[in-house]
Amino acid sequence: MYASCLAKKSLFTQEIQQIAAFNSILAWESQLNFNSQ
């Protein structure tokens, strides 16, 4: 029970990190587009 709870928590953390990385890439690209105009 405890191990599966930990596994879910680590998966959740990985998803959050992936979403954060994706958002930072989007922000970086929009910044580039803004600067190039």
BELNORHU-V273626 format. One record per pair of residues at least 12 apart in sequence whose C-alpha atoms are under 10 Angstrom apart, sorted by sequence separation. I is the first residue (numbers start at 0). J is the second residue. D is the distance in Angstrom with one decimal. If there is no record, write none. Layout:
[[I:J:D] [I:J:D]]
//
This chain:
none
//
